[in-house]
Amino acid sequence: MVEVTCLSDAELQNKLNTLGFPPGPILPSTRKVYEKKLMQLLVSTPRAPPKKNRPGKLSRARDNDGSEEMQDFHQ
């Protein structure tokens, strides 16, 4: 397990980003909060990082009347 108190600010920020949690500035007043959050993320069940927001795929969907329309699906 990573010793979070030994990480530099940049390393702490990088590990949080890698786990899908983009932190704000790491300052002396916020560092303990981010260390605690990193520990929570490390002990939680492994999961895929969240997908970045990007334009969804356009696909055709049929209305009740049988006509098609383009819908934007975001995943």
N, C-alpha and C positions, 0 to 999 in steps of 0.2 A: 504494500500500500504506500502511496505517496505521502511524504511528510509535508503537509501543506504549509506549515509555518516556515519551512526552509526554502520555499520557492521565492524567486524574485517576483516583482510586480508583473513583469512581462510574461514570465512562465505561468503565473497564476491566471492571468488574463487569457493566455493561449489555451490552457487546459479547460477553462470554463467555456471558451468559444468552441473547442473541439467537442465538448459534451452538449452543445446546443444551447448554451446559456450565455448570451452576449452581455458582459458586465459593463457598467459605466466606468468612470475613472477609478482607479485603485489608489486611494489616498490613505493616510494613517487613520482617518475617521471611518473609512469604509472597508478596510482590509479584513478585519475580523468577520464581517458579514459575508464577504466573498469567500473567505477560508471555510466558513461554516457551510455555505452553499456548495462549494466544491466537495466537501466531505459527504454531504447529502447525495450529491449526484454520483459519487464514486461507490457508495454503498447501496444505492437503489439498483433495481434490476436493470441489466443492460438492455438498451433499446436503440433503435436507429435514430440518428440525429434528425431533427425536424427538417422538412424540405424547405428550401428557400422559396420565397414568393417569386413566382415567375408566371408569365402568361400561360393560361391553361390551354388545353387542346380544344379545338373547335370540333364538335361532332354533331351529326344530324340526329334530331329527336323528332318523333312523330307526335303531333297533337291528337287529341281525341277525335278530331274530324278527319284524320288520316294525312293531313298536310305536314310537310316537313318545315322545320325552322332551325336556324343555327343557334346553338346554345354554347355559352362559354363555361366549361367545367373547370373549377380550381380544385386541385388536390393538395 
